[in-house]
Amino acid sequence: MSERLTAYVDAWAEAHDMVRSDAIRRLVELGLSVTAPAAVPGPASGDPVSIEYLAVRQIDLLLDPSLPSEERQRRIRRLTEGPPEFSDERIDLKKPKK
């Protein structure tokens, strides 16, 4: 174990009036007895609508809140749809019928 981890274990052992080996055993038991929290349902791995919704939400959180609403929407649209000059190159969009 690293020196830092050993120091944490020793501090825990001292706080619980144990020797290091008993503290390690107890900490391992505690760690193994914890059940994992239920998974939060997310988008289906291939659901483009859900994925785009999550992307828009995240981009909105990252944008400067002082921007006007129209500018925020323009930037979100530009990031999710891409520059218009490349729209014909996107494989996820239906091609216009000629």
N, C-alpha and C positions, 0 to 999 in steps of 0.2 A: 504494500500500500504506500501511497505517496505520504510525505511528511504532513501535508495539509490534512489529508483524510485521517491519518493516524491521530493528529491533534484533535479533530472533531470527535472521533471515536473515544479518545481518552477523556475529553470534556463531557461527553454523554455518559460515559461510564462513571465518572466522578459524581456527576449530578444524580445518578441513580444508585450510587454506593455499590459499584461492581468493579471487578477487575476487567482488564481489556478483553480477555478471551470470552468471558461471560457476556460482555457488552456486544461483541461481534456476533455471538450466537443469537442473542436476543434481537439485535437489529435485523439479522437475516430472517429470523422467524417473523418479525413484524412486516418486513418487506414482502415476504412470500404470502402472508395472510391477506394482503390488500387485494381487493378485486378491482379490476379495471373499470373505469366509468363506462356507462353505456355510450356507444358511438353516436355522435350527433349526425342525424341523416343529412347527407349533402346531395349535390346533384348527381344524377346518374353519370357515369364516366363519359358517356358519349352524347349526352343531351346538350345540344348547342344552345338552346334557349336559356337553360339554367346557367350554363357556363358564361354566356354573354351577360346575363343579369348580374352574376357575381363579379364579373370584370367591371361592369359599369359602376356597381356599388363601391368597389375598391378604388377605382379611379376617382370617383366623386369624393371619397374620403381624403385622397392625396392632393386634390386640387386646392389652390389658395381660396379660402372662403370669402375673401374680399372681392373676387372676380364677379362681374355681373352674370346673371343667370344665363343670358344668351351665349356669352363667351364660354362658360362652363359646359354648356350643352354642345357647343361647336367643338371644343377640345375632346370631350368624351366621344362624340361622333367620329372625329378624325382618328382617335386612337382605336376605336372598335371596328370601324369600317375601313380605315386606311385611306391614303390619298386617292382622290378620284381617278387620277391617271393610271392607277394600278388595279382598278376594280375589275377590268376584264381579265386580269391574271389570277384572280382569286379562285381557288378550286372549291370553296365552300358555298359559293353563290351560283344560282342558276344562270346559265348563259342565255342572253336574249335570242329569241328566234329570229332568223334572218329571212 
